[in-house]
Amino acid sequence: MDYIKKQSKRLGAVRIELGTFEFNHRAYAFYKKCGFVEIGKIKRFTYWNGKYWDDIRMEKYLPSTF
């Protein structure tokens, strides 16, 4: 994740947005630990294992100095 943040900053980004499926609890916990916050959901985004699942959208603003 540090690599992604550094490259984003190098390219002039001030914010990173990502999505994870609601069944991916480990990824969700990891992103929260990295400072991402949930900003929305795309309902019934994917079908997996016999069920429709939401896509959880998350964002993190990058500090002006890294």
C-alpha positions in Angstrom: 0.0 0.0 0.0 2.9 2.4 0.7 4.1 1.9 -2.9 0.6 2.8 -4.3 0.5 5.9 -2.0 3.9 7.0 -3.1 3.2 6.5 -6.8 -0.1 8.3 -6.5 1.5 11.2 -4.8 4.3 11.3 -7.4 1.7 11.5 -10.2 0.0 14.4 -8.4 -3.0 12.7 -6.9 -4.5 14.1 -3.7 -6.9 11.2 -3.1 -7.1 7.4 -3.7 -10.3 5.6 -4.2 -10.8 1.8 -4.2 -13.4 -0.8 -3.9 -13.7 -4.2 -2.2 -16.4 -6.7 -2.2 -18.4 -7.0 1.1 -17.4 -10.6 1.5 -13.7 -9.7 1.6 -13.5 -8.9 5.3 -9.7 -9.1 5.4 -9.3 -6.5 2.7 -11.8 -4.2 4.3 -10.0 -4.4 7.6 -6.7 -3.8 5.9 -7.9 -0.7 4.1 -9.4 0.7 7.2 -6.1 0.1 9.1 -4.4 2.0 6.3 -6.6 5.0 6.8 -9.3 4.5 4.1 -12.9 5.4 5.0 -16.1 4.0 3.5 -17.8 6.5 1.2 -20.5 4.4 -0.4 -21.7 1.1 -1.8 -22.7 -0.2 -5.2 -25.5 -2.6 -4.4 -25.5 -6.1 -5.9 -22.3 -5.4 -7.8 -21.1 -8.9 -8.3 -22.4 -12.5 -8.1 -20.3 -14.9 -6.2 -20.9 -18.2 -4.4 -24.6 -18.2 -5.1 -25.3 -14.6 -3.9 -25.1 -11.0 -5.0 -22.7 -8.8 -3.1 -22.1 -5.1 -2.7 -19.0 -3.3 -3.7 -17.8 -1.1 -0.9 -16.2 2.1 -2.1 -13.4 3.6 0.1 -11.2 6.7 -0.1 -8.1 8.2 1.5 -6.8 11.7 1.1 -3.0 11.9 0.7 -1.1 14.3 2.9 0.6 17.2 1.2 4.0 15.9 2.4 4.8 12.2 2.2 
